[in-house]
Amino acid sequence: MSEAATIEPSARPRDWVALALLVLPCTLISVNSNLLNLAMPALAAELRPTAGELLWISDVYVFLVAGLLLPMGALADRFGRRRMLLIGAAVFGAASVGAAFAPWALALIAWRALIGVGAAMIAPSTIALIRSMFRVPRQRAAALGIWTAGFAVGGILGPVIGGFLIAAVDWRAVFAVTPPAMVALLVLGPLLLPEHRSATSRRMDVVGVALGIAGILATVYAIKQLAAAAEPVLPLLSGIGGVALLIGFGLHIRRTAHPVLDASLFQERTLTVPQAGNALAFAVLYGTQLLIGQYLQSVLGMTPLEAGLWTIPSAVAYAVGGLLAPRLEARLGAPNVLALGLTVSAAGFAIMGLVGTGSGVVPFVAGSIVSALGLAPLYQVTTALAMSTAPRDRAGTAGATLETTTNLGGALGIALFGSVASAAYRLGTAGGGTQSIGDAATTAAHLPPAQAEALLEAASSAFVDGFRLVVLSGAVLLFVAAALTRRLLRSA
């Protein structure tokens, strides 16, 4: 019997109160990512990371999340979703404290990786608990809309909090935001959140987890090193090995009895096409976000607080898009909303391609608002499709699968687009001897005024060229994805 034909109990008032507690860690995860983007220029000036280390500081978190979501979702189904959520909150909070005191770049990368482990425990558990608490489709859609809005609220609060903390204290203070709230979650979680676990026990696919994580990291290492114009032999070998491991992962999950990723979930076009489009959109978004804080501060000369305030309009637009998603889906249907979301997002990134060293913030703000309006319905409809088709006892795994594709897309976007921007920067500053615009600012501080001005002008121009290349490439990819999504889902 289909879920629509089954009479399900309505959510209790207690469930809606518990939903607010589930939104809290998601909001903080969003706050945390925005804080780090704003902190990048100050962080780079103090720790002096290489271009590769700067990328790893940003995306090691996303890669660990992407690699661990599936096993954490399976563990949540088996041992309890509330339990996994609370353990994740403890890890996330403790690792944030460690990151605040990291003395050098490699230490910060390690703490960011541990923060990613905590986030991987939190994300699938929150989605799975929503699936368990809200069984009526209409109520579940509303709950997912509120859950999505939590990320938007984090996008609104993050820049303001981060800009204030960086200006008033230090870039390290951005990591102090999360621990107190995680402590609150640890205290209130056992009182408000129900415990849910799967009625059937499944063995953990250790081999699948190892193959997936190793394949992803080896492939991404190859992309970064090749883009950094390093000695090509080791990156090529790493890339070949990474692809081989990922092929082995695909063969393994088809043959093993209890795979970490159920291959049958990807046999339905109505699920795979939305998740692929959603992953691509987040790849472009994450790859662009890596550059935004540097553009606003290092090119346009804003303070961290000013830069944070100019990112708020896009966060508000994301919240509006999430609230409109259920109505758009009811009127237009899921396939049309997905194609529309991709098209609008593509248009927004194309508008961002108008930025320049003297263009001001108008192209950036206008483009970010438009792209966010398209991204929110795309993500929410994809989430609703994934959760409505998943059995209740596999809700953690289904939520983890969705979050894995989203975060893996974002992580690959940071690696690929970030590497493209770095390569474009180096080509644009040939002979300048700097690896990033932050490195150029530090070097310029020790040069005579005329030389410093020339270096900063060349660095700004090269950075903007790389930024334009990233957003325009992303816009083209999203326009193509919109056309393919519409065609594939109509014929499904």
N, C-alpha and C positions, 0 to 999 in steps of 0.2 A: 504493500500500500504506500502511496506517495505521501510525502510529508504534508502536502497541501490538503490531502483527504483525511489526515489523521487529526483528531481533536486533541490539541495540546493544551496543557494548563497555562493560564496567563501568568505573567511575571508578577511577583508580589511587590509591595512597596519597599520591602527590605532589599529586593534585588536591584531596584533603581538606586538606592543609597549605596549598595555595594558597587554598582557601576561607576559611581563617582570615584571610588577608591581605585578601581581598575584603570581609570583614565589618568590618575595621578602619575604612575611611573611612565606611561607613554608620553605625557606632557613633558616630563623631566628629561626623557631621552631626546625629545625634540629640542628642548632648551639647551641640552648639553652639546648637541651637534652645532647649533647656531653660535653658541659661546666660543667654541674652538675656531670656527671660521673667522670670527672677529679677532681672536687672539693671535692668529697666524703671523702678522707682521711683527708684533712685539716678541712673540716666541722665537721667531727666526733671528731677530736682532740679538737676543740674549744667548740662545743655545747654539747659534751658527750651524744649523744642520745643512747637510748637502741637499741638492735638489731631490735626490732619491729618498733621503731620510725624511724630508718634508712631506713627500707623498705618503710614505709609510706611516708617519704620525697621523695623517688624516684617514688613510684607508685600511690600516691594520685592524681597526675597530670594526669596519664594515665587513671585511673579509672573515674575521672570526665569527661575527654574527651570521653571515651567510653560510659558513661551513658547519656551524654547530646548531643551527635552528632545527634541522630535521632530527638529530639524535635527542636534543632537548625536548622537542615536541613529543617524541615517542616516549621518553622518560616521564614526561608530565602525564601522558595518558596512562602509563603503567603505575607510577608511584603517587600520583596526585598532582593536580594542576595548581592548587593553592600552595602546596608544599614547594613545588618548583619555583613558583612566583616569589615566595618569601626568601628562598635560598638565593635566587638571582638578585633580589633587592639587597641582600647582605653583601654579596660579591661586588655588585655595582658600586655601592656606597664606599666600601673599604678600598677598592681600587681607585676611586676618585680621590680619596685622601692621599694615596701613594703618588698619583699623578701630580698632585699639587706641590709635592716636594721633590720631583724628579730633578736630579742635578745635571743631566745631560740628555741629548736627544735619544740615545738608545734606551735609556731608562724610561723615558716618556713613552716610547714605542711599546715597551713591555707592559707598562701600566695600562696604556690604551687597549692593548690586546686583552688584558684581564677584564677591563670594563666591557669589552665586546662579549666575553664569556657570560658576564652577568646579564647583559641585554638579551643574549640568545636564550637565556632561561626565562626572561620576563615576557618577551613578545608573544610566543605561541601560547603561553599560559593565559594571558589576558584574552586573546581571541577565543580560546577553547572554553574559558569560563563564561564568556558572553554567549557562546553557542549552547552551553549547558543551562544557563539561567533563563535565557530568552528563547523559548521554543516556538512561540507564535511568530510566523514570518514577518508580520507587520511590526511587531514589537522588536524583533531582532534587527530589522532594517533601521528602526529608530535608534536602537542602542549602538549599532555600528556607525550611524551618523554622528552620534555624540562622541564615540571613540575616535573617529576620524577628526572631529573638531578639536579634540584634545591635542593632536599634533599641531594643528593650526594655532591654538592658544600658546603652545610652546614656541612656535615661530614668532609670535607677537611679543611674548615676554622675554625670550632669549636675547634678542638684540638690545633691548632696553637694559636688562639686568647686566648683560655682558659688557656693554659699552660703559655703564656706570662703574662696574667693578674694575675694569681695565684702567679707566681714567683715574679712579680714586685710590686704588690699591696697587694691583699688579696683574699681569696675565694669569698668574697662578691662582688667583682668587676665583676664576671662573669654575674651577673644579670643586669649590666649597659649597656650591649651590645644591648639589644633589644629596650629599649624605644626610642632612637633617630630615629631608622628606622621605628618604628610604627608611630611616628609623621610625618615622610615623607610620609607614606602610607595615613595617614589622610588628608594630604594636597593635594597630587596628585591624590588620588582615585576618588574624585568627578569630576576631570578634564578629566581623561583618561578612567575610567571604565564605561561601560554602566550599566543601571539598568534593571534587569529582575525579574519578579515575575510571579507566576502561574496565569492563567486566571480564575481558579476555586478556591474558598475559602474552606478550610477544617478546622474543629474545632480541637483545640489542645487536645490530649488525655492525660489529666493530670493524670488520674488513671494509665494508662499504663506506663507513665514516672516514677511515684512514685514506682510502683511495680518493674520495672526493676532495678532502681538504688538501692532500698532497698535490693532486692534479691542478687544483685551482691556484695554489700558491706558486707552484713551479711555472705555470703558464703566465701568471701575472708578473713574476720576477723577470721572465724573458722579455715581456712587453716593455717593462720599465727600463731594463738595461739596454735594450736595443735602441729605444728612444733617446737614451742618455748618451748615445754614441760611444758606448764602452766597447772593450774588446769583444768581438762578436761570437767567438767560439763557445764560451761558457753559456751566454744567453741562448744561443741556438740549441745547444744540447739540453738546456733546461726546458726550452719550449717544446722540443720533440718529446722529452720525457713527460712533461705535463700533459700533452695531448694523448700520449700513450696511456697514462694513468686514468685520464677521463674516459677514454674508450674502454679501458678495463672496468671502470666504474659502471658504465652503461651496460656492459655484458654481465657484470656481476649482479646488478639489481634485477635483471631479467631471469636469472637462473636460480638465485637463492630463494629459500622458502619464506624468509622474513626480511625483506630488503629494507634498508633505511629510507628509501624512496620508492613508493609504489608506482612502478612504471605504467600500470593500468590507468592511473589518474591522468596521464597525458595522451590517452587514446581518443578522448573526446575533444573534437575541435572547438566546441563551445567553451571549453575550459582552457585549452592550451593557447588559443589565439589571444584571448584577453590577457593572460598572464605574460605572454611574450611582448605584447604591446606595452603593458604596464612596466615590465622590466626595462624596455628600451627607453621609455619616458623617464624613469628614475636614473638610468645611466646618463642621460643628457643633463638632468637636473643636478645630480651629485657632481658630475664633471664640471658643471658651471659654477656651483656653489663654492667649490674649492678656490675659484679665482675671484669671486665677487668681493670678498673682504679686502683682498690685496688691491683690486681695482679702485675701490672707493677710498681706501686709505693711502696707498702708495702712489697712485696715479692722480686722483682728484684732491689729495691732501686733506682728507677728513680726519677728524678724531674718531676713536673707536665708538664713542657714543653717537656721534653724527651718522657714522656708517650704519650703526645698528638701527637707528630711527628710520633710515631710508629703506630698510628691508621690511618694515612693518606692513606697508600697503600690500605686498604680495602675500603675507601671512593672512591678512584680513580677506583677501580675494580667495585664498584657499579655503578658509572657513565658509565663505559664501558659496563657493562651488560645491562643498560637501553637503551643505544644507539643501541646495537645489537638486542634488543628484537623484533622490527618490522621485521627485516630481518629474524630472526629465525622463527617467526610466519608465515611469508609468505612461507618459505621453508618447515618447518616441520609440521605446523598446531598447533593450540592452545593446544590441549591435550598433544601432545608430548613435547611442550615447557614447559608446567606446570610440567609434570613428570620429565623432564630433570632438571628444576630449583630446584625441591625438592631434586633430587638425588645429584646434585652438592653441594647444601647447606649442605646436610647431610655429604658428604665427607669432606667438610671444617671443620665442627664441630668435626668430627672424628679425623682429623689431630690435632686440638687443644687439643685433649685428650692426646697428647704426652708432654704437658707442665710439668715442674717440678721446684723445687726450684733452681736447678742449670742448667736448660736446655737453659737459655737465651731466646731471643725473637723469634728465628726462627720458632718453632712450632706454636706460636701464630700468627705471621705475615702471614705465609703460609696458615694456616687454615682460618684466617679472610678474606684473599684475595679470596680463593676458595669459601667460603660460600657467600660472597658478589656477586660474579659473578653469582651464582645461584639465589640469592634472587631478584635481580633487574628485570630480565625477568619475574619471577613468579608474582611479584607485578604489573608490568606494564600490562601484558596480562590479569590478573584478573581485573584490573581497566578498561581496554578497553572493556572487555566483559560486565561488569556491566553498563558502560555508553552507550554502543551502543544499549543495549536492553531497556533502560529507556525512557519513554516519556519525551519530552523536558520540559513540565510543572511540572514534578516530578524529575527533575535533582538534585535538592538539597536533596531530600529524598533519591534518589538512591545513590548519593555520600556519604551521611551520613551513609547509610546502609553499604556500603563498608568500610568506615573508622571506623565504629563501630566494625565490626568483626575484623578488623586489630588491633585496639587499645585494644579491649577487650582481644584478644589473647595475645597481648603484656603485658597487665596488669596482666592477669592470669599467664603468664610466669614469671613475676617478683615475684608475690606472691608465686607460687608453687616452681619454681627453686631456688628463693632466700631463701625460707624456708628450702628447701632441703640442700642447701649449709650451712645455719646457723646450722642446726641440725648436719650435718657432721662435722662442725668446733667444735661444743661443744663436740661431741664424741671423736674427735681427740685430744682435749686438756683437757681431763678429769682431774679434780683437778687443772686446771690452773686458774679457776675463772674469765675468760674473756668471753665476749659475741661476740666479733668480733676481727678481726686482728688489726683494729684501736684502739680498747680498749686495746689490748695487748701491742701495742706500747706505749700508754700513761702510762700504768701500769709499763712497763719496765723502763721508764725514772726515776722512783723513787726507783729502786731496785739496789743492788750491781751489778757490771759488770757481774760476773759469773751467777748469777740468771737471770739477764736481758737477757743475751745471750741464756740461756737455754729456757726461756719463748718464745723469739722471734723465735727460731728454731722450737719449738713445734707448735707455732701459724702458722708459714709459711707452715709447713708440713700439718697441718690440713686444712688450707685454700686451698692449692693446691689439696688435696684429694677431697674436696667439689667441687672445680672448675672442676676437671676431671669428677666427677660423673654427674655434670650438663651437660657438653658438650657431653659426651658419651651417656647419656640418650636421649638428644635431637637428636643426630645423628641417633639412632635406631628408634625413632618416625618418623623422616623425611624419612628414607628409607622405612618404612612401608607405610607412606602416599604416597610416589612416586609410589609404586606398586599399591596401591588401586586407585589412581587418574588415572593412565593409564588404568586400567581395567574398572573402572566405566564410564569414558568418552568414551571409545571405544564402550561400549555397550549402550550408551545413544542414 
